[in-house]
Amino acid sequence: MRIESRYNGPTGSGNGGWSAGVFAAEAGGAGPFEVTLRRPPPLETELRLVDGEVRDPAGDLVAEVRPVDAVDAVVPPVDLETAVAAATRYPGLVEHPFPSCYVCGPQRPDGLRIFPGRLPDGRTAAPFRAPERVSEATIWAALDCPGGWTVLAPGRPYLLGRIAAEVAALPAPGDECVVTGALLGVDGRKAAVHTSLYGPDGALLGAARATWIAR
């Protein structure tokens, strides 16, 4: 496995959702997986998955992968118009801890450009146009940052620590999708969030539950 440099999150490391999706795909098998990131995934580095552990060439632990039961973490959808309006309120357009993030970075014209803005009820929502090449890692990535932005705020950066995701289907290239996120609660430095991705017809494409850790 290798996380290519274009799939970065914070500068110099892989986007957490994309990396977790790559690790889960390598684990194979049916059903959802949970990935715990033990350190920022290194870029352009050959990684190995052995007995549920992702390790770098030096043998250092990068992540742990395990199968889980169904991910019951569905966040209700909104229509595309509402998601587009929410994206205009995306706080990352003004201040972003990782502006070059592949998923939500405003400095990445070649990224997924998912800009989650806050809804009146506290959820986040954003439109998401599926890229030309869509994989399960794409869905994991789309389910990542919208959860983080339920708790991220100026001067309060968080990083993904753990994510469990279930992919029901892949969108077709160019599909106009909607992703929603919800904050369940904050306990010390840990924030528990849910995210869901919906296709153009309103069908649920994927759902995730995650823990984000304050830096």
N, C-alpha and C positions, 0 to 999 in steps of 0.2 A: 504494500500500500504506500501511496505517496500523496500528500496534500500539496497540490500545486500552488505556487506563490499567488496566483490570481484569486484564490479562495481564502484570502486572509480575513481575519477579524481585526483585533488589535495589531498594530504594526509588528511584523516579524513572526506572527503565529497564525494558525488556521482559525477560520471562523468556527465557533463551537458547534453550531448546528450542522454545518456542512461536514466537518470532521467526524462528528458522531454518526452521521448518515453513512459515511464511507466505512467506518468501523463496523456498523451494524450490517451493511451489505456484505462485508467480508465474513462476518459471522454466519451469514446465510440462514437457511431454514425458514419455516413459516412462522408467522406471528410477530408481535412487536418486540422491541428490544429496549433496554435501558442502558445508557452509556454514562459513566461517571468519569469526568475529566480530572486526572490527578495533577496535570500541569498543562500549560498552554501547548496545543499540538504543534510540533515543529513543521516548518515548511520545507519542501524539496528534500525530504529525508525518507529513506526506506524504513518503513515500520512493519513489524510483524505482530500477528495476532496468534497467540498460543494459549490454550486453556483459558480463554476469556480475558486475557491480558494483552494490551497493546504496548509493545516495547520498542525503543529506538535501538540503533546499532550498538550502543554501549550497554544495552540491557536495562536502561532506566525505564520505569513504568510511566506511560503516558495516559492510559485510560483503561477502564474495566468495562466489559460488555457482558450483559446477561439477558436471557429471554425473560419476559414478564407476561402476565395475563393481559387481557384487553385493557387498553388505555381509556379509562372512563373520564375524559377530561374535555368534553365538548363545550365550547363557548358559542352561544347563539350567534347566528349570522346577521349581517346587515346587507342592504342592497348596494349595488356598485356605486350609485350616486352618493349614498351616505359615506361610503369608504373613501371616495375621491375627495369629498368635502373634509373629512377627518384628516386626510393626508396634508391638506394645506395648513393644518395646525401642528404638524410634526415638529417637536422641539429640537430635533437634531438638525434642522435647517438653520437654526440660530446658534446652537452650541452642541457639539457632538464629541464625546470622549474618544471615538475611533472613526474619524470622518472618511477613512479609506476602506471601511468594512465592506466586504463583497455584497452583503445582504442589504444593509441599511445606510451605507455611507453616501452622503451627498456628493462626495468627490469621485465617485465611481460611475462614470457613464456606461461602463461595461459590466456593471453589477446588476443585481436583481432589483435594486431601487425600490425596496419596500419601505415606505415612510409612514409608520404607524402614528396616527394622531389620536388624541383622547376624545371619547364620546361623552355626552352628558352624564351617563351612568358610571363612568370611571373605566370602562373597557377601552381598549385600543382597536382601531380598524385601519386597514389600508388596502388599496387595490394592488394586485400583483399580476403582471402580464407574464405568462409562462415563456421562458426563452426557447430558442430554436432546439436546444438539446435539453431534455428533461430526464432526470434520473431520480431514484429514491433519495439520493443525497440532496437534490434540489428541494424536495419537499421538506426534509429535515431542516434545511437552511431557512426555508420560508416560515417554518414553525418556531424558529429560534428567536430572532430579534423582537418580533411584535410582543412576545411575553416580557422580555427585558424592559421594553419601553413602558410597561405598566408601572414600573418602579423607578426607572432611571430619571434623574432630575439634574439640573445644573449643579456641578460640584459634588454629585453623588453617583459615581460610576459603579456599575456592577458587571460581573463576568459570569458566564454560564458555568455552573458546577456539575449539574446532572440533568439529563433529559431522557424521557421515555416517550417514544413516538410510535404511532401506528399509521401506516400508509394504506388507504383503501383503494386508491386509483391515482394514476398520473394524468395531469391535464395535457391536452394537445398543445403543441407549440403555438404561441400567440393567443391562447385562451385568456380571457379577462377574468381573473379570479379575485376573491376577497379573503383576507386573513383577519381574524379577530383574536384579541388577547384579553386575559382577565387576571387580576391580582387576587390571590386567595388570602394572603396574609404575610406579615413580616415578623420574623422571630430573630432578634439580634441582627446579625449580619446576613441572615438568610431570608430570601423572598421566594415564596411558592407561587407559581403562575401556571396558567393553562393557555393553550392556543389551539385554534382550529383553522383549517383551510377549506374553502368552498369553491367549487367550479362554477362556470357561467350559468349552469342550470340550477344552482343551489345545492347540488349534491356535496356531501362531506367527502373531501379527498384525503384528509389526514387530521390527526389530533395529537397533542403532546401535553405532557405535564413536565415541569422543570423546576429546578432550584437554582436561583441566581445568588451569587455571593458578593457582598459589598467589598470593594477594594480597600 
